[in-house]
Amino acid sequence: MPYGQPGIDPNAPYGYDRYGRPYSDKSKIVAGVLQIVLGVFGAGRWYTGHTGLAIGQIAATWLTCGLGGIWPLIDGIMILVNDNTTDAKGRVLHP
């Protein structure tokens, strides 16, 4: 390894999942809870770097006078139960 700590892959400093995909530095638990609690502000998606989705969730919530708030709630649940949720760089969120 040319740099970093010996034995740590610079392409995946947080390791790999069971399918060989690199883990993100972002946590699935944190992203899901942020999305459930503060989803009307797109907090979980801001955390993972998906700014377009975050802005869309904010717009849907505000333009529908709160009825669009169901989208971030369901999205937060899906983040928590789905093993394929990724950050904006395409890396899998670590458990």
N, C-alpha and C positions, 0 to 999 in steps of 0.2 A: 504494500500500500504506500503510495507516494506521500500521503499526508494523513493527518488525523491519528486516532488511536489505533494501535495494532489490533487486527482481527475485526475491525468494524468496517463494513462496506460503505463507502462514501455515497453510493447510489441509494442506499436504504439504511440510514443510520438507526432507524427504529425497528429494523428487522423485516421479515417477510411473513405473510400469512400462509396458510396451508396449501394455497394454490400457487405460491411463488410470487405473489404481487407485493410490492413494497408497502409498508405501513406509512401513514401520514404522521405528522407531528400533532395532529388534531385528534381529539377524543370523541368517539361516537356517543358516549354518555353525556358529555358536556354539550355537544351539538344538539342532541335530542331534547335534553331538558331545557336548553335555551329556546329551542324552537317551540316547545309546548308552552312555556311560561311567557316568553316575550315574542312569540311568533308574529303578532300583529305588526311588529317592527322588523321582522325578518332576521332576528338576532342569530338564530342557528345557522342560517345561510350566510350571514355576514361572517360568522366565525369560521366557516369552512371555505370562504373566499368566493362563493357563488353570488356575486353582487347583482347580477341580472335577476336571479330568482328572488333575492331579498327585496329589490325594488318592485318587482311584480307583485309580491305578497303584500307589501305596504300599499300599493296602488289598489289592489283588489279589495283589501280590507277597508280602506278609506272611501273608495268610490261606491261601495255597496253599503255604506253606513254600518259596517261591522259584520255583515253577513258573510263576507269573504274571509272572515277569520277562521272559518272551518278548514280552509286550505292549509294554513300553517299548523293547525292542530294535528290534522291527519299526516302532514309532512313530518312533524316531530315524532309521531308514533312510528312512521315508516323508517325514519333514520334509526330508531332504537331497535327495531326488529329485523331490519335488512342487513345482511352481511356484505353487500356490495356497495354500500354508500361510500362515495369518494369525496375528496376535497377538490378544489378548483384545479389542482395539478394532476388529477386522475389517480392519486394514491388512496388506498383503502384506509378509512378511519380506524384507528386502533381501538380495541375494546376497553 
